[in-house]
Amino acid sequence: MRTGTDTGDILLTVDVRDTTPEPPELAGWEEVVDVSLTLPGDDPGVATAGEEDEEREDSRLPDFTHARPGPFRVRVHARGRDDGDRLDPQDDDEPVEEHYILAWPAPPSPSYVHKRTDLFGAEIRSAGTV
């Protein structure tokens, strides 16, 4: 998952479930995509990227231990990436970008795009860096 915000805060929610969720509510989100993910090891999870984040205790997101070690289905929601890419946030600015990650145990299956409307995502896909 790529953020439009290069530096600064974003809003991020991680929701790990035991069962398959209902179809996504698309209103208000600019990108919603389901992907399969298998995480190796005894403590599967996801961490934020960046050297400075490695030092922070809160850089690790909730683990996906419901079906250790996987596979998982992950639904990624994003909004505000265009603003995040365009703006230069100051330390006291409210985040303009929000992401919601929903994960649940599920066998691998092809990626599924529910919605893709932001320009930032289109630029990344056209550059082939996704």
C-alpha positions in Angstrom: 0.0 0.0 0.0 1.4 3.4 -1.0 0.5 6.7 0.7 0.3 10.0 -1.1 1.7 11.7 2.0 5.4 11.6 1.7 6.1 12.8 5.3 3.6 13.5 8.0 0.7 11.8 9.6 -2.1 9.8 8.0 -5.2 8.3 9.6 -4.9 4.5 9.7 -7.3 1.8 11.0 -6.5 -1.9 11.0 -9.4 -4.3 11.5 -8.6 -8.1 11.8 -11.5 -10.4 11.7 -12.1 -14.1 12.2 -14.5 -14.4 9.2 -15.2 -13.0 5.8 -16.7 -9.5 6.0 -19.7 -8.2 4.1 -19.0 -6.5 0.7 -17.4 -3.1 1.2 -19.1 0.2 1.5 -17.6 2.2 -1.3 -19.1 5.6 -0.6 -16.4 8.0 0.6 -13.5 5.8 -0.4 -11.4 6.5 -3.6 -9.7 3.1 -3.8 -10.9 -0.2 -2.4 -9.0 -3.4 -3.4 -8.9 -7.0 -2.1 -5.6 -8.9 -2.3 -4.3 -12.2 -0.9 -1.4 -12.2 1.5 0.7 -14.9 3.2 3.0 -13.8 6.0 5.8 -16.1 7.1 6.9 -16.6 10.7 5.3 -17.1 14.1 4.0 -13.5 14.5 2.5 -12.4 11.2 1.8 -8.8 10.8 2.6 -5.6 9.0 4.8 -2.7 10.1 5.1 0.8 8.8 8.1 1.6 6.5 10.9 4.0 7.1 14.1 4.1 9.2 12.6 6.4 11.8 9.7 4.0 12.3 11.9 1.1 13.2 12.7 2.8 16.5 9.1 3.5 17.4 7.2 0.9 19.4 3.9 2.0 17.7 5.2 1.4 14.2 4.0 -2.2 14.2 0.3 -2.7 13.2 -1.9 -5.3 14.9 -0.9 -8.8 14.0 -2.9 -11.2 11.9 -2.8 -14.1 14.4 -6.4 -15.4 13.8 -5.1 -17.8 11.2 -1.4 -18.0 11.9 0.6 -17.8 9.7 -2.0 -17.3 6.9 -3.0 -17.0 4.2 -5.2 -13.9 4.5 -7.4 -11.7 2.4 -6.7 -8.0 2.9 -9.1 -5.3 1.8 -7.3 -1.9 1.5 -9.3 1.3 1.5 -7.8 4.7 0.7 -8.9 8.3 0.5 -7.1 11.6 0.4 -4.0 10.3 -1.4 -4.2 13.1 -4.0 -4.3 15.8 -1.3 -1.5 14.0 0.6 0.6 13.9 -2.5 0.0 17.6 -3.3 0.3 19.1 0.1 3.3 19.7 2.3 2.0 19.0 5.9 3.3 20.9 8.9 3.8 19.1 12.2 0.5 20.4 13.6 -1.7 19.9 10.5 -4.5 17.4 10.7 -4.0 14.4 8.3 -5.7 14.7 4.9 -5.2 11.1 4.0 -6.9 8.0 5.5 -6.5 4.3 5.0 -8.5 1.3 6.4 -7.0 -2.2 6.2 -9.4 -5.1 6.8 -7.9 -8.6 7.1 -9.4 -12.1 7.5 -8.3 -15.7 7.0 -9.0 -16.9 3.5 -7.3 -19.0 0.8 -5.4 -17.2 -1.9 -7.4 -15.8 -4.7 -6.9 -13.2 -7.5 -6.9 -9.6 -6.6 -10.2 -7.8 -6.9 -10.7 -4.1 -7.5 -13.9 -2.7 -6.0 -13.1 0.9 -6.8 -10.2 2.9 -8.3 -10.7 6.7 -8.7 -7.8 8.6 -7.3 -5.1 10.2 -9.5 -2.2 9.1 -7.2 -3.1 5.4 -7.6 -3.5 5.8 -11.4 0.0 7.4 -11.6 1.6 4.6 -9.6 -0.1 1.9 -11.7 0.9 3.6 -14.9 4.5 3.7 -13.7 4.4 0.0 -13.0 5.4 0.3 -9.3 2.4 -1.5 -7.8 
